Amino acid sequence: MDDSRVTVIVVTWNGAVCVERCLDSLIDEPYLERIIVVDNDSSDETIEILKRYGDAIEYYSLDENLGFGRANNY
């Protein structure tokens, strides 16, 4: 049996319309170690949605939009 575990990094910006569906599809996967979400200074409800997940995810809210690459490396 393979005991591999993965960490998923999700980078978002104004992703309120899709971030919940994305996280819900990941959250109960048996191979998942953790989910890290990096928000690129969203101005919609993304942060409020992320807060609802509590300890199930780690999230970082940036003060500016760094773009996908820099936010992913954050």
C-alpha positions in Angstrom: 0.0 0.0 0.0 1.2 3.5 -0.9 1.2 5.9 2.1 2.0 8.9 -0.1 0.5 12.2 1.2 0.2 15.4 -0.7 -0.1 19.1 0.1 -2.2 21.2 -2.3 -1.6 24.9 -2.8 -4.5 26.9 -4.2 -3.9 30.4 -5.4 -6.9 32.6 -5.7 -8.0 36.2 -6.5 -11.6 37.1 -6.3 -12.5 33.4 -6.4 -15.6 33.5 -4.3 -17.6 31.9 -7.1 -15.4 28.8 -7.3 -13.1 28.5 -4.3 -15.7 26.7 -2.1 -16.4 24.1 -4.8 -12.6 23.6 -5.2 -11.9 23.1 -1.5 -14.9 20.9 -1.0 -13.6 18.6 -3.8 -10.3 18.3 -2.0 -11.1 18.3 1.7 -12.0 14.6 2.2 -9.5 13.0 -0.1 -7.6 10.3 1.9 -4.2 11.1 0.4 -4.3 14.8 1.4 -1.8 16.0 4.0 -3.0 19.7 4.0 -4.5 22.4 1.9 -2.8 25.8 1.7 -4.7 28.7 0.1 -2.9 31.9 -0.9 -5.3 34.8 -1.6 -4.0 37.6 -3.9 -5.8 40.5 -2.1 -9.3 39.6 -3.1 -12.0 42.3 -2.9 -14.9 39.8 -3.0 -16.1 37.4 -0.3 -13.2 34.9 -0.8 -11.7 35.5 2.7 -15.0 35.1 4.4 -15.5 31.8 2.6 -12.0 30.6 3.6 -12.6 31.5 7.3 -15.5 29.1 7.3 -13.1 26.1 6.8 -11.4 26.8 10.1 -8.5 24.4 10.8 -9.3 22.3 7.7 -7.1 24.6 5.6 -4.3 27.1 6.1 -4.8 30.4 4.3 -2.7 33.4 3.7 -4.2 36.7 2.7 -1.7 38.9 0.8 -1.9 42.7 0.9 -1.4 43.0 -2.9 -1.9 40.8 -5.9 1.5 39.2 -6.5 0.3 37.1 -9.5 0.1 33.3 -9.6 3.8 32.5 -9.6 4.9 34.7 -6.7 1.8 33.9 -4.7 2.4 30.1 -5.2 6.0 30.6 -4.0 4.9 32.6 -1.0 
